[in-house]
Amino acid sequence: MLLTIDVGNTHTVLGLFDGEDIVEHWRISTDARRTADELAVLLNGLMGMHPLLGDELGDGIDGIAICATVPSVLQELREVTRRHYGDVPAVLVEPGVKTGVPILFDNPKEVGADRIINAVAANELYGGPAIVVDFGTATTFDAISARGEYVGGVIAPGIEISVEALGVRAAQLRKIEVARPRNVIGKNTVEAMQAGIIYGFAGQVDGVARRMARELADDPEDVTVIATGGLAPMVLGESSVIDEHEPWLTLIGLRLVYERNMSRL
């Protein structure tokens, strides 16, 4: 079994692979204050629920792949793998790790590990040219060329950030549940805010992706647009440019990077 861990700014997603198949997954909050021991206890509780794994932390795990956008959490997870997983091979995605994706960015070190991992999976599953739209704390758009290169991308405020900003900065508004309203034209304040978020973000995705596609390929219709991230389902039905939805894109990319690095040993 391969354990994959994707640490985002807000949530951490864990996936358990049996070969190429993801057989279990968990989503927990990301807390930069957690120590390695606390993370180990949390992992032990989650994994202990799976029938294919043993009772002790690490039983049944043959490999670990980790990427993180929060450096302090990555450091604690590094300690978890050292202290609690013993001889289990681990790949932590950071500079120097083989991904197979050339990075055509002014400073490649500025690109988040999760964005490169998404590019790895998108290129493997769908080929280029492609655009990955990741609905996380930020909404990111990443471009992959026809040759499988990471070309660059766009970063915009995420859905939850926008909802929180409205509640904090507008005196008569409050934080709301992100849900699809009955109509575009809201009949009350909550529905009006929901419409602004859902349809506003759908319009943003369509507009940004179309512009990127025109730069990425001679024929924009050749570009595959892939959606991922926890909040992607909120926009899927309203966007006209999204071709594929792969909720486990980052975890799949971690599996691929783990396999490529293990093959070098």
Helices and strands as residue ranges (DSSP letters): E 2-7, E 11-18, E 21-29, H 36-47, E 63-68, H 71-84, E 90-92, G 108-110, H 113-126, E 130-135, E 138-144, E 150-157, H 159-169, H 189-216, G 220-222, E 224-228, H 233-236, E 244-245, H 249-262
